[in-house]
């Protein structure tokens, strides 16, 4: 669900004229000329001797925020898009039901959507494309899975078309919270609300997570500077938040069988579901 526009913003970058009127006025962080991680500039091959990270759920405190995460290793698990072509709630009412329908071990709400329930951005599910590339600040990042591996990349990097054309699963969201291991510049310090996110260390370690309530800037600072996380994110992508936030860690996840979803939550368009390879 799209956030309403803020009355104030520290951004000097105007949103595109054709952006939906109720889009949030989040600043788009400037693109790094070098790219935040090497995988942003090439289709990932993931050749590394990095040790596996166990599938597990943990809740930590960082800078006064409560962060709940599911850690996984992409050599053992894969994060897939679960979309609802007929609109929000047409197949699943929450992340748990979406995950169980795909034999997943965990799931989280995913991309933004219009009031009519259409994806606000590009979505690829098992090679089937839906929606369109979103040029607003809510679409600055792409989570993409190809035959070579998974990555988080900027919408406007030089390899975007190649990622899109080779994607088996792709989700557009934003803004990017962390880049090069540091909080992105210009994130809003307004609107404390529940947050959902996806983070990656640039190799094989990933986490999907929920923050009880935070601004975008506060969420980025907490994720970038927490000594309690099992790895330091090289890049982190904001997913739809507020009443859309919904994290489920199933019983097969160590410390799992947990759900973070308010009874006031709205049904959403799509989810990211974590399945064994």
C-alpha positions as CSV (number, residue, x, y, z in Angstrom):
1,X,0.0,0.0,0.0
2,X,1.3,3.4,-0.9
3,X,2.1,6.0,1.7
4,X,0.4,9.3,1.5
5,X,2.6,12.3,0.5
6,X,4.5,14.1,3.2
7,X,3.8,17.8,3.7
8,X,7.5,18.4,4.2
9,X,10.6,16.8,2.6
10,X,14.3,17.4,2.6
11,X,14.5,16.2,-1.0
12,X,15.4,18.5,-3.9
13,X,14.6,15.8,-6.4
14,X,11.1,16.1,-7.8
15,X,9.1,12.9,-8.6
16,X,8.2,12.2,-12.2
17,X,5.1,14.1,-13.4
18,X,3.3,10.8,-14.1
19,X,3.8,9.5,-10.6
20,X,0.6,8.5,-8.8
21,X,-0.7,11.4,-6.8
22,X,-0.5,9.6,-3.5
23,X,3.1,8.5,-3.8
24,X,5.3,9.3,-0.8
25,X,7.8,12.1,-1.4
26,X,10.8,10.0,-0.4
27,X,14.1,11.2,-1.7
28,X,15.8,9.0,-4.2
29,X,19.4,8.5,-3.1
30,X,22.0,9.4,-5.7
31,X,23.4,6.5,-7.7
32,X,26.9,5.5,-6.8
33,X,29.1,5.5,-9.9
34,X,30.8,2.4,-8.7
35,X,27.6,0.6,-7.6
36,X,27.2,-0.4,-4.0
37,X,28.3,-4.0,-4.6
38,X,29.9,-5.9,-7.4
39,X,26.7,-7.9,-8.1
40,X,24.9,-4.7,-9.1
41,X,27.1,-4.4,-12.2
42,X,27.0,-8.0,-13.4
43,X,24.7,-11.0,-13.2
44,X,25.7,-12.7,-10.0
45,X,27.7,-15.9,-10.0
46,X,28.1,-16.2,-6.2
47,X,31.6,-17.9,-6.2
48,X,32.7,-17.7,-2.6
49,X,33.9,-19.9,0.2
50,X,31.7,-18.1,2.7
51,X,30.3,-20.4,5.4
52,X,26.6,-21.1,5.4
53,X,24.3,-19.1,7.7
54,X,21.7,-21.2,9.5
55,X,18.0,-20.7,8.7
56,X,16.8,-18.9,11.9
57,X,14.6,-16.3,13.4
58,X,15.8,-13.6,15.8
59,X,14.4,-10.5,17.4
60,X,16.9,-7.8,18.3
61,X,17.0,-4.2,19.6
62,X,19.0,-1.5,17.8
63,X,18.9,2.2,18.5
64,X,15.6,1.8,20.3
65,X,13.9,-0.2,17.5
66,X,12.7,-3.8,17.6
67,X,13.9,-5.7,14.5
68,X,12.7,-9.2,13.8
69,X,14.5,-11.1,11.0
70,X,14.7,-14.5,9.3
71,X,18.2,-15.3,8.2
72,X,18.9,-17.6,5.3
73,X,21.6,-18.7,2.9
74,X,20.8,-18.6,-0.8
75,X,22.7,-21.8,-1.5
76,X,20.0,-23.7,0.6
77,X,16.9,-21.5,0.1
78,X,15.4,-19.3,-2.6
79,X,13.2,-16.2,-2.2
80,X,10.4,-16.2,-4.8
81,X,7.7,-13.8,-5.7
82,X,4.1,-15.0,-5.0
83,X,1.8,-12.6,-6.8
84,X,-2.0,-12.5,-7.0
85,X,-3.0,-11.6,-10.6
86,X,-6.7,-11.0,-9.6
87,X,-5.8,-8.5,-6.9
88,X,-5.2,-8.1,-3.2
89,X,-6.5,-11.0,-1.1
90,X,-7.8,-13.0,-4.1
91,X,-5.5,-16.0,-3.1
92,X,-4.1,-15.3,0.3
93,X,-5.1,-13.1,3.2
94,X,-1.7,-13.0,4.9
95,X,2.0,-14.0,4.6
96,X,1.5,-17.3,6.4
97,X,-1.2,-18.5,4.0
98,X,0.9,-17.4,1.0
99,X,3.9,-19.2,2.4
100,X,2.1,-22.4,3.2
101,X,0.6,-22.6,-0.3
102,X,4.1,-22.7,-1.7
103,X,5.6,-25.1,0.9
104,X,7.7,-22.1,2.1
105,X,9.5,-21.9,5.5
106,X,8.9,-18.1,5.8
107,X,7.2,-15.3,3.9
108,X,6.9,-11.5,4.0
109,X,4.7,-8.9,2.3
110,X,6.4,-7.5,-0.8
111,X,5.7,-4.6,-3.2
112,X,3.6,-1.5,-3.3
113,X,0.2,-1.5,-5.1
114,X,-2.4,0.9,-6.3
115,X,-5.8,1.4,-4.6
116,X,-7.2,-0.9,-7.3
117,X,-4.8,-3.7,-6.3
118,X,-2.5,-3.5,-9.3
119,X,1.3,-3.7,-8.7
120,X,2.9,-0.3,-8.4
121,X,6.1,-1.4,-10.2
122,X,7.4,-4.4,-12.2
123,X,6.8,-7.9,-10.9
124,X,8.1,-11.1,-12.4
125,X,6.8,-14.4,-11.1
126,X,8.2,-17.7,-12.5
127,X,9.2,-15.7,-15.7
128,X,5.8,-14.1,-16.1
129,X,5.9,-10.3,-16.1
130,X,3.2,-8.1,-14.6
131,X,3.0,-4.4,-14.0
132,X,5.5,-1.8,-15.4
133,X,8.8,-0.3,-14.4
134,X,8.0,2.4,-11.7
135,X,10.1,5.5,-12.0
136,X,9.2,6.9,-8.6
137,X,11.1,6.7,-5.3
138,X,9.1,3.7,-4.4
139,X,10.8,1.8,-7.2
140,X,14.4,2.6,-6.9
141,X,15.4,-1.0,-6.1
142,X,15.0,-4.4,-7.8
143,X,15.2,-7.8,-6.1
144,X,16.0,-10.1,-9.0
145,X,16.6,-13.9,-9.3
146,X,18.2,-15.3,-12.4
147,X,19.6,-18.7,-13.3
148,X,22.9,-17.5,-11.9
149,X,21.7,-16.3,-8.5
150,X,19.9,-13.5,-6.7
151,X,20.8,-9.8,-6.2
152,X,19.5,-6.4,-5.2
153,X,20.2,-3.8,-7.7
154,X,19.3,-0.2,-8.6
155,X,16.6,0.4,-11.1
156,X,18.8,2.8,-13.0
157,X,22.0,0.9,-13.3
158,X,23.3,0.1,-16.8
159,X,22.4,-3.6,-16.5
160,X,18.7,-3.2,-15.5
161,X,17.4,-4.5,-18.9
162,X,19.6,-7.6,-18.6
163,X,18.4,-8.3,-15.1
164,X,14.8,-7.9,-16.1
165,X,15.1,-10.0,-19.3
166,X,16.8,-12.9,-17.5
167,X,14.7,-12.8,-14.3
168,X,12.7,-15.8,-13.1
169,X,11.6,-13.7,-10.1
170,X,11.7,-10.0,-9.7
171,X,10.2,-7.4,-7.4
172,X,10.5,-3.6,-7.6
173,X,10.3,-1.7,-4.4
174,X,12.1,1.1,-2.6
175,X,13.7,3.2,-1.5
176,X,17.1,1.5,-1.0
177,X,17.8,1.8,2.8
178,X,21.5,0.8,2.8
179,X,24.0,1.0,0.0
180,X,27.7,0.2,0.3
181,X,27.0,-0.8,3.9
182,X,25.9,2.7,4.8
183,X,22.5,4.4,5.2
184,X,21.3,5.9,2.0
185,X,21.4,9.7,1.7
186,X,18.2,11.7,2.0
187,X,15.8,9.2,3.6
188,X,12.8,10.7,5.3
189,X,13.0,11.2,9.1
190,X,9.2,11.5,9.2
191,X,6.4,9.0,9.8
192,X,7.1,6.3,12.3
193,X,5.3,3.2,11.1
194,X,5.9,-0.6,10.8
195,X,8.5,-1.4,8.2
196,X,9.3,-4.5,6.1
197,X,12.6,-5.0,4.4
198,X,15.0,-7.3,2.5
199,X,18.8,-7.2,3.1
200,X,21.8,-8.9,1.6
201,X,25.6,-9.0,2.4
202,X,26.6,-9.2,-1.3
203,X,27.4,-12.9,-1.2
204,X,25.1,-15.7,0.1
205,X,23.6,-14.3,3.3
206,X,20.2,-12.7,3.3
207,X,17.5,-11.6,5.7
208,X,13.8,-10.7,5.5
209,X,12.7,-8.5,8.3
210,X,10.1,-6.5,10.2
211,X,10.6,-3.4,12.3
212,X,7.9,-2.6,14.8
213,X,7.8,1.1,14.1
214,X,10.4,3.4,12.5
215,X,11.0,6.2,10.0
216,X,12.9,5.3,6.8
217,X,16.0,7.0,8.1
218,X,15.7,5.4,11.5
219,X,15.3,1.9,10.0
220,X,18.4,2.4,7.8
221,X,20.5,3.7,10.7
222,X,19.4,0.8,12.9
223,X,20.2,-1.9,10.2
224,X,23.5,-0.4,9.2
225,X,24.8,0.1,12.8
226,X,23.5,-2.9,14.7
227,X,26.2,-5.1,16.3
228,X,23.5,-7.7,17.0
229,X,22.8,-8.7,13.5
230,X,24.5,-11.9,12.2
231,X,25.9,-10.1,9.2
232,X,26.3,-6.5,8.1
233,X,24.1,-5.7,5.2
234,X,25.8,-4.4,2.1
235,X,22.4,-3.3,0.7
236,X,18.9,-3.3,2.0
237,X,15.6,-2.6,0.2
238,X,12.5,-1.2,1.8
239,X,9.3,-3.1,1.1
240,X,5.7,-1.9,1.5
241,X,5.2,-0.9,5.2
242,X,2.5,0.3,7.5
243,X,-0.6,-1.8,7.6
244,X,0.8,-4.0,4.8
245,X,3.8,-5.2,7.0
246,X,3.5,-9.0,7.5
247,X,6.4,-11.3,8.4
248,X,5.8,-15.1,9.0
249,X,8.6,-17.4,10.3
250,X,7.3,-21.0,10.1
251,X,7.9,-23.9,12.5
252,X,10.8,-25.2,10.4
253,X,12.8,-22.0,11.1
254,X,15.0,-22.2,14.2
255,X,13.3,-20.1,16.9
256,X,10.4,-19.7,14.5
257,X,6.7,-20.2,14.5
258,X,6.3,-16.4,14.8
259,X,4.0,-13.9,13.0
260,X,4.4,-10.1,12.9
261,X,1.1,-8.8,11.6
262,X,-1.4,-6.5,13.2
263,X,-5.1,-7.4,13.2
264,X,-5.6,-4.1,11.5
265,X,-3.4,-5.1,8.5
266,X,-4.7,-4.8,5.0
267,X,-4.6,-7.5,2.4
268,X,-1.7,-7.0,-0.1
269,X,-0.9,-7.7,-3.8
270,X,2.1,-10.0,-3.4
271,X,4.5,-11.7,-1.1
272,X,8.1,-13.0,-1.1
273,X,8.1,-16.6,0.0
274,X,11.2,-18.5,1.1
275,X,11.4,-22.1,-0.2
276,X,14.1,-24.8,0.1
277,X,16.2,-25.5,-3.0
